Amino acid sequence: MELEKLVEAAEEKISLGKSLIEELKDLAKVDGVNKVERKIRQEIKFLEKVKNNGKIQISNIMCSNLTYFKSLVFVLRQVRGLKAVDYPIPITNCDKTLRIDIVCDNGATWIKVIARNSKSIKDTVEGKGSYMARSIVDQAEDIVDAAQLNPHLYHAPKVIFQFANEIDAELQANLEEIGVEVRSLHELPTKKEENVTQEIDILNLDVTTLIAYTSNLTNGFSFCEFGDHILNQQAEMERKNPVKPVLDAIFKDKKLICCETAVKSFTDILNFLGGPQEKERAKQFLESISILPDTEETPEEFCDVLITAQVKERSLKIFSFGIVHKAITVTSNEGFYRSVKMQGGLDIPVFLHEARALTELKELKH
């Protein structure tokens, strides 16, 4: 191909890369999107360099990863509940990590995007590719195994391979036998994004949720003033975003459970800080909850978690109780959730809500 046509092809690729960066702007807060953007910029920078120095070759165009990124961004723009991109999953007994192209449906689905041409894919499966190259089938086995070891809401994530080009029926059958759902690039999920609690029938209530639900603040007294700046802040937040309607919505048709440690801690706080209305409300609310013994079992997920300022022993007991009972833990303890995730990459099944304190005894009387 003559130089002029190569330059024109490079400019088209560069223009594509810039348009992809624009498309990613409103996804910038999603985990991993910034990393994808940096890789696209590197591709653009390389093509601009070889174009400007006159050393551009056809392989620079044909092998550009921008073709893959075009497919990736297309899928990103279509999926629901996008949680992460290029997400690393540790491989058991190995220093390497597996990277998941797209984690969506709030974590329930993993998608691998494949933009390679059909012949290249088939050659690798048949062992005709480069030495030590892993085939699509090998990758499928690794990802399905990883999904089994990294459950979302106690179930293995669905694994989807999204192909930009057609693949032969035999390969599709092999992938489906492994446990992969095969889709073409334009065959996208249509399932509506749902509240995460809809997949689980049992909710484990943390101390913070018991407090928030019975507080005067969430039961019609958010107009009150307080001598405490934090309580005034919470009152303002409650007026803007009432917590109890949110909790009532997720509690509907669910079994509510609580461990003895959570109930004792809540009762101690209530006896010390609660007012008469809050105590009566708490009594009625606790009657609707199944109070069960603490678990003596430490879930595998928490075996290596260290006690810190954010990860207290009481919280570890309450969240462990939720995991053992395969429940979603309802809590405002975001500090615990973030800390254990940072410690070991754990994604505990939780529903986070805004914090509210017991306020009846602190209301200023006019």
Disulfide bonds with the S-S distance in Angstrom:
none
